[in-house]
């Protein structure tokens, strides 16, 4: 399915979202709002297990905020829609795995879009940069997220200088999961997506909620909340049929059949 900005593919519980906005896959307010609606549908549809975010072409993964739109009067702090910039950055309760397939330059908000995913797989010609300082603005999401993903001084180097980081350096710092030839990228991403789609959705939901909420908690506070079942996803998991099925399948030495309930 296509709406001229987004190409959507659904298959076996996997939702592939391709941003197709030549020449640089930049995101304006309308595009962001439409992406938010798609990601919200993904979040709320129990038949969908995993999302892939990719973009058309190989030169730009995404150039971030559309500066031409900004020059035309669109406010950088305008209404990005239900999920914030790119439809995912601030989408609440998104407790399903998201994979970014990066092919080309991920610049500014495009870098931040990739950072919004749980896993990042890259073509070997890809690169990353946060050039917001040259436009006199703040790379807000990256400033929050990047120092938690890679060493602080490396993150600050990228934020303060706006320099380019090639994909091999990104992989060396653990920012991306794998690097491969672009011809292999989507095959590998779908391989991982199918693996995740066959996994326990209630466990994935608990992992995502706990990891997200624990960022603002001490270790002991997070463990106490888990033990007291104060995370909604953990409470649901511990009372689920899937929890019983997992233990039974282990005892019976067979693959579990997950129902998501």
C-alpha positions in Angstrom: 0.0 0.0 0.0 1.3 3.5 -0.8 0.0 7.0 -0.1 2.8 8.8 -2.1 4.8 9.4 1.1 4.8 6.1 2.7 4.9 2.6 1.2 3.4 0.1 3.6 3.9 -3.7 3.6 2.3 -6.1 6.0 3.4 -9.8 6.1 3.3 -12.4 8.8 2.9 -10.0 11.7 5.6 -7.6 10.3 4.9 -4.0 9.3 7.4 -2.5 6.9 7.1 1.3 6.6 9.1 2.9 3.8 9.5 6.7 3.8 9.6 7.7 0.1 10.1 11.5 -0.2 12.7 12.3 -2.8 15.4 13.6 -2.9 16.5 13.2 0.7 13.6 11.7 2.5 13.3 14.8 4.7 10.3 14.9 7.0 7.9 17.9 7.1 4.9 18.2 9.5 2.4 16.4 7.2 4.8 13.5 6.7 5.5 13.2 10.4 1.8 13.2 11.3 1.1 10.5 8.7 4.0 8.4 10.1 2.5 8.8 13.6 -0.8 7.4 12.5 0.9 4.4 11.0 3.0 3.7 14.1 0.0 4.2 16.3 -1.9 1.5 14.2 1.1 -0.7 14.6 1.1 -0.2 18.4 -2.6 -0.9 18.7 -3.0 -3.8 16.3 -2.4 -7.2 18.1 -1.8 -8.9 14.8 1.3 -6.8 14.2 4.4 -8.0 16.1 7.4 -6.1 14.6 7.9 -2.9 12.6 10.7 -2.1 10.1 11.4 1.6 9.3 13.3 2.1 6.0 13.5 4.7 3.3 13.6 4.8 -0.4 16.9 5.1 -2.3 20.4 4.6 -1.1 21.9 8.1 -0.9 19.8 9.4 2.0 18.3 7.3 4.8 16.7 10.5 6.0 17.9 14.2 6.0 15.8 14.9 9.0 13.6 18.0 9.3 12.7 19.5 6.0 14.6 22.8 5.9 12.7 23.9 2.8 9.5 23.6 4.7 11.0 25.6 7.5 12.2 28.2 5.1 8.6 28.4 3.9 7.3 29.2 7.4 6.7 25.7 8.9 7.7 25.9 12.6 10.4 23.5 13.8 8.3 23.1 17.0 5.0 22.6 15.1 2.5 19.8 15.4 4.4 16.7 14.5 1.5 14.5 15.3 0.6 11.7 17.7 4.1 10.2 17.9 6.2 13.3 17.8 8.9 13.8 15.0 8.8 10.9 12.6 5.8 9.3 14.2 7.8 7.3 16.8 10.0 9.5 18.8 7.4 10.2 21.5 4.8 7.6 20.9 3.6 6.4 24.3 3.5 2.7 25.2 5.1 1.4 22.0 6.0 -2.0 23.5 6.8 -3.8 20.3 10.2 -4.2 18.6 11.1 -1.7 15.9 14.0 -2.2 13.5 15.7 0.6 11.5 17.2 -0.4 8.2 19.6 2.5 7.4 21.0 2.8 3.8 22.7 6.1 3.2 23.1 9.3 5.2 21.2 9.7 8.4 21.3 13.4 9.2 19.9 15.4 12.1 16.4 14.2 12.6 17.1 11.2 10.4 19.8 10.1 12.8 17.2 10.6 15.6 14.7 8.6 13.7 17.2 5.7 13.6 17.8 6.2 17.4 14.1 5.7 18.0 14.3 2.1 16.9 15.4 -0.8 19.1 17.7 -2.4 16.6 19.7 -0.6 13.8 21.0 -2.5 10.8 23.1 -0.6 8.2 24.4 -0.7 4.7 28.1 -0.3 4.5 28.0 3.1 2.8 25.9 4.7 5.5 27.0 7.6 7.7 25.6 9.8 10.5 25.7 13.4 11.5 24.1 16.0 13.7 24.7 19.3 11.9 22.0 21.2 13.9 24.6 23.5 15.4 25.3 25.0 11.9 21.6 25.9 11.7 21.6 27.4 15.2 19.3 24.9 16.6 19.2 21.9 19.0 19.3 18.3 18.1 16.9 17.7 21.0 16.2 13.9 20.9 19.8 13.1 20.1 21.1 15.3 22.9 18.9 13.2 25.3 19.5 9.8 23.8 23.0 9.7 22.3 25.1 10.1 25.6 23.2 7.0 26.9 24.0 4.9 23.8 27.7 5.6 23.3 30.5 7.0 25.5 29.7 10.5 26.7 32.7 12.2 25.1 32.0 10.6 21.7 28.4 11.7 21.9 29.4 15.3 22.8 31.9 15.4 20.0 29.2 14.6 17.5 26.8 17.1 19.0 29.2 19.9 19.5 31.1 19.7 16.2 28.4 18.3 13.8 31.1 16.1 12.3 30.3 13.0 10.2 30.6 9.5 11.7 30.9 6.7 9.2 29.1 3.4 9.8 32.2 1.5 10.8 32.8 4.0 13.7 29.1 3.7 14.6 29.4 0.0 14.8 32.7 0.2 16.8 30.9 2.3 19.4 28.0 -0.2 19.5 25.5 2.3 18.1 24.4 0.0 15.3 23.9 -3.8 15.4 25.4 -4.9 12.1 26.9 -3.5 8.9 26.6 -5.2 5.5 26.5 -4.6 1.8 23.4 -2.7 0.8 22.3 -5.7 -1.4 22.1 -7.8 1.8 20.5 -5.2 4.1 16.7 -5.9 3.7 17.2 -9.7 3.5 19.0 -9.5 6.9 16.5 -7.1 8.4 13.5 -9.3 7.4 15.4 -12.3 8.8 15.6 -10.6 12.2 12.0 -9.4 11.9 10.7 -12.9 11.3 12.8 -14.2 14.3 11.2 -11.5 16.5 7.7 -12.0 15.1 7.9 -15.7 16.2 8.9 -14.7 19.7 6.9 -14.0 22.9 5.1 -10.7 22.5 4.2 -10.3 26.1 7.9 -10.7 27.1 8.9 -8.2 24.5 6.4 -5.7 25.8 7.7 -6.2 29.3 11.3 -5.7 28.2 10.5 -2.5 26.4 8.4 -1.0 29.2 11.0 -1.9 31.9 13.9 -0.7 29.9 12.2 2.6 29.1 10.9 3.3 32.6 14.1 2.2 34.3 16.0 5.1 32.7 14.6 7.3 35.4 14.9 4.8 38.3 17.7 3.4 40.4 18.4 -0.3 39.9 16.8 -1.2 43.2 13.7 0.9 42.5 13.3 -0.8 39.1 13.7 -4.2 40.7 11.2 -3.4 43.4 8.6 -2.3 40.9 9.2 -5.5 38.9 8.9 -7.7 42.0 5.7 -5.9 43.0 4.3 -6.1 39.5 4.0 -2.4 39.3 4.7 -2.4 35.5 1.5 -3.1 33.6 3.2 -5.3 31.1 5.0 -7.3 33.7 1.7 -7.9 35.6 0.0 -9.0 32.4 2.9 -11.3 31.6 3.1 -13.1 35.0 -0.7 -13.9 34.8 -0.6 -14.9 31.2 -1.2 -18.2 29.4 2.1 -17.6 27.6 4.0 -17.7 30.9 2.5 -21.2 31.5 3.1 -22.2 27.9 6.8 -21.2 28.2 7.4 -23.3 31.3 5.4 -26.3 29.8 7.2 -26.1 26.5 10.6 -26.1 28.3 9.6 -29.1 30.4 8.3 -31.0 27.3 11.4 -30.1 25.3 9.4 -28.5 22.4 9.1 -25.1 20.9 6.5 -22.9 22.6 3.4 -21.6 20.9 2.9 -18.0 21.9 -0.6 -16.6 21.9 0.0 -13.1 23.3 -2.4 -13.7 26.2 
